[in-house]
Amino acid sequence: MNDRFGVDRRAMARTYSRASAHYDAAAALQSEVRTELLSRLDFFPLRPQLIVDLGCGTAHGAAALRARYRRAQVLAIDIAPGMLRAARRRSWPWRRFARVCADALALPLATHSVDLVYSNLLLPCCDDPALVFAEVRRVLRPGGLLLFSTLGAATLQELREAWASVDAAPHVSVFADMPLLAAALQHVGLCEPVMDRDLRLRHYPQAATLMSELREAGARNAAVDRRRSLTGRHRLAGMCAAYELQRVLKGLPATWEIIYGAAFAPAELPGDQGHAQPVPAGETHVPLSALGRRTRP
């Protein structure tokens, strides 16, 4: 879907495993987005039996889902073993869930077996969202719900521009925009897609502060064609100097475009036309106007 950016998934798994010990302390934005994404479940009167927290990280989302849906089985799935080991402390007796190490592109789950796939900021780790959506479409039961968040194309545009002034190598991930995500959802057969975005502008005292935060949260460069050698001092200094040209009174700006989305699996299996299954309670259409767009300072 993107000819200019590909993800080395093994490198990504190693990076997030190494970051697992200090991930929670560094992932403030991820925590804020998770809280917002969980709140959107209020729009959908679900009674799920099997829930997947896809790209669970340290599984705060899985714990919240287990607390919300006491009768449901919750699977916390992540490609990074270190994240799942860190998630073990989330498995308190009354919030118990299973941990599964697996790639979102090849889920070890039966077809049409899952009622709800919840995914908080997984898609930025994937160079082709359509591949993830296709696998989600496969495992969702008829009428099942996908609820996700991701980063939009404007994310870290200031840092990307600063690096671009130094060299042409990919230093910042490329993120899908809303039209591309909508097309991918529809291409794989997911229905009634609804998306909106939330622009957040944060400020940092130095470029090094932002890059340190990204590293601590596991967001290292995992592009297939990334530079394998250490970044030279001259290139790093050049990037920092270019970034300084964007400084404002509050500091160096960094844009985060958060995209929230939802879509359903079709209410009937292929070949069942004319014998439609009852639409489950979760089959709810939420108009875009009900979610709105917000811009945060």
Number of C-alpha atoms within 10 A of each C-alpha: 13 11 7 11 20 19 19 17 18 11 16 21 21 16 21 24 21 18 21 23 16 13 23 17 12 17 15 13 13 17 16 10 19 19 15 14 20 17 10 15 16 9 13 14 12 18 15 20 15 18 25 28 26 29 25 27 30 25 26 20 25 30 22 15 23 21 14 13 17 15 12 17 17 26 23 26 28 25 24 28 21 21 26 24 17 18 21 15 12 19 17 10 7 10 17 19 24 14 22 19 18 17 17 20 17 12 18 13 13 11 14 17 16 26 26 26 22 26 23 26 21 21 22 19 23 22 23 21 22 22 18 23 23 19 17 28 27 21 22 27 24 25 26 29 29 23 22 24 25 25 26 23 18 18 22 21 17 17 23 19 14 21 22 16 14 17 12 8 12 19 19 21 22 24 24 23 16 19 10 13 21 18 12 20 26 16 13 18 16 25 19 19 20 19 23 18 21 18 19 16 15 15 18 15 12 15 21 12 13 18 15 14 16 16 17 21 24 22 19 19 20 24 23 15 15 16 13 7 6 6 10 9 9 10 14 16 12 17 21 18 15 19 21 16 10 14 15 10 7 10 15 21 24 21 19 20 22 22 23 24 23 23 27 27 25 22 18 17 15 8 8 10 9 7 9 13 14 11 14 17 13 19 21 17 15 16 12 13 9 9 15 11 13 12 10 9 9
